[in-house]
């Protein structure tokens, strides 16, 4: 369906529906902690997002313990050592269909939790100040974990589950504000070309219609936008601009500029 078009089909399933088979005592903690993490990341509240990441990890590990052993550390009790808890899950007996819960998700959790702890995120007095690149990595890992839980637990059709997974896989950027079907870059100091690069970066692995980028950047005219913004970006190999299809895709050079320059500049602001 083209961007901006409307549909009379039924609404997309919610995260609550996608995780409908997760026991209620875990689901009612898992979803709020995940959404809280995403909200705090978008708002640029890095330390608060680190705290949300910790709650998310501690909820997921309890869910895995329950699923694999029938027992879990009660909510309200401290998990003594998350690394040991993840290692213990890998040692549970293997059985068909649970390798993701036993091995893959615990390893992703351990990476997420270690990065959150060792890079100063969520803690006062960390050796290295939290920054947006670290937290963006945490956010992507949390997205993947939820996607994998949807794959394992979903009560939806494969198509509906995949739809939620795809929406979760989009990059979350504090500088991007989604409102009324549009995107805005909340960095007024950025030039129009740099805003285009950040907008493209927010849609990982997807091309964006040139018309959408023009509207989101609020440029003066479409013809000038093509001539002064898209063509030069294409010539510098920062984007691939297909004039026939009127689609724009971020190149590896464009990704490098966003991650090495634009995100770091925003973090220092």
C-alpha positions in Angstrom: 0.0 0.0 0.0 1.5 3.4 -0.9 2.6 5.7 1.9 0.0 8.1 3.1 -2.9 6.0 1.9 -5.6 4.9 4.2 -7.1 1.5 4.7 -10.4 0.2 5.7 -9.0 -3.1 6.9 -9.0 -4.0 10.6 -6.5 -2.3 12.9 -3.0 -3.8 13.2 -2.7 -6.2 16.2 -1.2 -4.8 19.3 1.8 -5.9 21.2 -0.5 -7.2 23.9 -2.2 -9.5 21.4 1.1 -10.6 19.9 2.4 -11.7 23.3 -1.0 -13.1 24.3 0.5 -16.5 25.3 3.0 -15.0 27.7 1.7 -15.6 31.2 0.0 -12.5 32.5 2.3 -11.9 35.5 5.2 -11.5 33.0 3.4 -9.8 30.2 2.0 -7.0 32.4 5.6 -6.1 33.4 7.3 -6.9 30.1 5.3 -4.7 27.8 5.3 -1.5 30.0 9.1 -1.8 30.6 9.7 -2.2 26.9 7.5 0.7 25.9 9.0 2.8 28.7 12.4 2.1 27.4 11.4 3.2 23.9 9.7 6.4 25.1 12.7 7.4 27.3 15.0 6.8 24.4 13.0 8.9 22.0 12.9 11.7 24.5 16.6 11.6 25.0 16.4 10.6 28.7 19.4 8.4 28.6 19.9 7.6 32.3 16.2 6.9 32.7 16.2 4.7 29.7 19.1 2.7 31.2 16.9 2.1 34.3 14.1 0.9 32.0 16.5 -1.4 30.2 17.4 -3.0 33.6 13.8 -3.7 34.4 13.2 -5.1 30.9 16.1 -7.6 31.3 15.1 -8.7 34.7 11.5 -9.3 33.6 12.6 -11.3 30.5 15.0 -13.5 32.5 12.2 -14.4 34.9 10.0 -15.3 32.0 12.6 -17.6 30.6 13.2 -19.2 33.9 9.5 -19.9 34.3 9.2 -21.4 30.8 12.3 -23.6 31.0 12.3 -24.7 34.6 8.8 -24.0 36.0 10.4 -21.8 38.7 11.7 -18.2 38.7 13.1 -15.6 41.1 10.1 -13.9 42.6 9.3 -10.4 41.6 10.5 -8.2 44.5 13.6 -10.4 45.1 16.9 -9.4 43.6 18.4 -11.6 40.9 21.9 -12.2 42.4 23.8 -12.4 39.2 22.2 -12.1 35.8 25.2 -13.6 34.0 24.9 -16.8 36.2 21.1 -16.9 35.6 21.7 -16.8 31.8 24.3 -19.5 32.0 22.0 -21.7 34.0 19.3 -21.4 31.4 21.8 -22.7 28.7 22.3 -25.8 30.9 18.6 -26.7 31.0 17.7 -29.8 29.0 17.2 -29.1 25.3 13.8 -29.9 23.7 12.3 -29.1 20.4 11.3 -25.5 19.8 12.9 -23.8 22.8 16.6 -23.3 21.8 15.8 -19.6 21.3 14.6 -19.3 24.9 17.4 -21.5 26.3 20.4 -20.1 24.4 19.8 -17.2 22.0 17.7 -14.8 24.0 19.7 -15.3 27.2 22.9 -14.4 25.3 21.2 -11.3 23.9 20.0 -10.3 27.4 23.5 -10.7 28.8 24.9 -8.5 26.1 22.2 -5.8 26.7 22.6 -5.9 30.5 26.4 -5.8 30.3 26.4 -2.8 28.0 23.9 -1.1 30.2 26.0 -1.7 33.3 29.5 -1.2 32.0 29.1 2.0 30.0 27.6 4.1 32.8 24.0 3.9 31.6 21.5 4.0 34.4 24.2 4.5 37.0 25.7 7.6 38.7 29.5 7.8 38.5 30.1 5.4 35.6 33.5 5.4 34.1 32.2 6.3 30.7 29.3 8.7 30.2 26.2 7.1 28.5 25.8 8.2 24.9 23.2 7.8 22.2 25.2 5.2 20.3 25.4 2.9 23.3 21.7 3.3 24.1 20.7 2.9 20.4 22.4 -0.5 20.5 20.5 -1.4 23.7 17.3 -0.3 22.1 18.0 -2.5 19.0 18.8 -5.5 21.2 15.6 -5.0 23.2 13.6 -4.7 19.9 15.2 -8.0 18.7 14.4 -9.8 22.0 10.7 -8.7 21.8 10.6 -9.8 18.2 11.9 -13.2 19.1 9.4 -13.5 21.9 6.6 -12.7 19.5 7.9 -15.4 17.2 7.8 -17.9 20.0 4.7 -16.9 21.8 2.4 -15.2 19.3 -1.2 -16.1 18.9 -1.5 -14.3 15.6 -1.2 -15.3 12.0 2.4 -15.4 10.7 1.6 -12.3 8.6 0.3 -10.3 11.6 3.3 -11.3 13.8 5.7 -10.3 11.0 4.0 -7.0 10.7 4.7 -6.2 14.3 8.3 -7.5 14.1 8.9 -5.2 11.0 7.6 -2.2 12.8 9.8 -2.9 15.9 12.8 -3.3 13.7 12.8 0.4 12.6 15.6 2.4 14.2 14.4 4.5 17.2 16.0 7.9 17.3 15.5 10.6 20.0 15.8 13.2 17.2 12.9 11.9 15.2 9.3 12.8 16.2 6.5 10.9 14.5 3.2 12.9 14.5 0.0 12.6 12.4 1.6 10.2 9.9 4.6 12.5 9.4 8.2 12.6 10.7 10.0 15.6 12.0 13.7 16.0 12.8 14.0 17.7 16.2 17.3 19.2 15.4 16.7 22.7 13.9 20.4 23.3 13.5 20.8 20.6 11.0 20.9 21.4 7.3 18.2 20.0 5.0 20.6 17.4 3.5 21.6 16.2 7.0 17.9 16.0 8.0 17.3 13.8 5.0 20.1 11.5 6.1 18.7 11.2 9.6 15.2 10.5 8.3 16.5 7.8 6.0 18.5 6.3 8.9 15.3 6.0 10.9 13.9 3.6 8.3 16.5 0.8 8.3 16.7 -1.3 5.1 13.9 0.7 3.5 13.7 3.2 0.7 11.6 6.3 1.3 9.6 8.1 -1.4 11.3 11.4 -2.3 7.9 13.1 -1.9 7.7 12.0 1.8 11.2 13.3 2.5 10.3 16.6 0.8 7.2 16.9 3.1 9.0 15.9 6.2 11.9 18.3 5.7 9.3 21.0 4.7 11.4 22.2 1.8 10.2 25.1 -0.4 9.5 23.2 -3.6 9.8 19.7 -4.9 11.9 20.6 -7.9 14.4 22.5 -5.8 14.5 19.7 -3.3 15.5 17.2 -6.1 18.0 19.6 -7.6 19.6 21.0 -4.4 19.3 18.2 -1.9 18.7 14.7 -3.4 21.0 15.1 -6.5 24.0 16.3 -4.5 23.5 13.6 -1.9 23.4 11.0 -4.7 26.5 12.5 -6.4 28.4 12.2 -3.0 27.2 8.5 -2.8 25.5 9.3 0.5 22.2 8.1 -0.9 20.9 6.2 -3.9 18.2 8.4 -5.5 16.2 6.5 -8.1 14.6 9.3 -10.2 12.4 6.9 -12.2 10.8 5.4 -9.1 11.3 8.6 -7.0 12.7 6.5 -4.1 15.7 7.3 -1.9 17.8 4.8 0.0 20.6 5.5 2.5 24.0 4.2 1.4 26.7 2.7 3.7 28.6 6.1 3.4 25.4 7.8 4.5 25.0 5.5 7.5 28.6 6.2 8.4 28.0 10.0 8.3 24.9 9.7 10.5 26.5 7.4 13.1 30.0 9.0 13.2 29.0 12.7 12.9 25.3 13.5 13.2 24.3 11.3 16.2 27.5 12.2 18.1 26.9 15.9 17.4 23.4 15.5 18.8 24.6 13.7 21.9 27.1 16.5 22.6 24.4 19.2 22.3 
